[in-house]
Amino acid sequence: MEHNPASTWLTEAASAVEQQGPGNLLRVVLIVMVVGCVLTAWFLLRGYRRKDD
């Protein structure tokens, strides 16, 4: 088993983070989509509220 110094391990970890891919973008898109669906549902369902005035 070969011994890797901590600096090599940190360098490899940093390069792996850079190559992660579209994870953050997909997370933002999903959050915006869910918030948009909630706002659309609220907007549509508020029209069905009965006004008993």
C-alpha positions in Angstrom: 0.0 0.0 0.0 1.4 3.3 -1.0 1.5 6.3 1.3 0.2 9.6 -0.1 1.0 12.9 1.7 -1.9 15.1 2.8 -1.1 17.7 0.3 -1.5 15.3 -2.6 -4.8 14.1 -1.1 -6.1 17.6 -0.8 -5.0 18.5 -4.4 -6.8 15.4 -5.7 -9.9 16.3 -3.6 -10.0 19.9 -5.0 -9.7 18.7 -8.6 -12.5 16.2 -8.0 -14.8 19.0 -6.7 -14.1 21.0 -9.9 -15.1 18.0 -12.1 -18.4 17.4 -10.2 -20.7 18.4 -13.0 -24.0 20.1 -13.2 -25.1 19.3 -9.6 -25.5 22.8 -8.4 -27.3 23.9 -11.5 -29.8 21.0 -11.3 -30.4 21.8 -7.6 -31.2 25.4 -8.4 -33.5 24.4 -11.3 -35.4 22.0 -9.1 -35.9 24.5 -6.4 -37.1 27.2 -8.8 -39.4 24.7 -10.4 -41.0 23.7 -7.0 -41.4 27.3 -6.0 -43.0 28.1 -9.3 -45.4 25.2 -9.0 -46.4 26.3 -5.5 -47.0 29.9 -6.6 -49.0 28.7 -9.7 -51.1 26.5 -7.5 -51.8 29.3 -5.0 -52.7 31.7 -7.8 -55.1 29.3 -9.5 -56.7 28.0 -6.2 -57.3 31.4 -4.8 -59.9 32.0 -7.5 -62.0 29.2 -6.0 -62.2 30.8 -2.6 -65.8 31.6 -1.7 -66.7 35.1 -0.7 -69.6 34.9 1.8 -70.0 38.6 2.2 
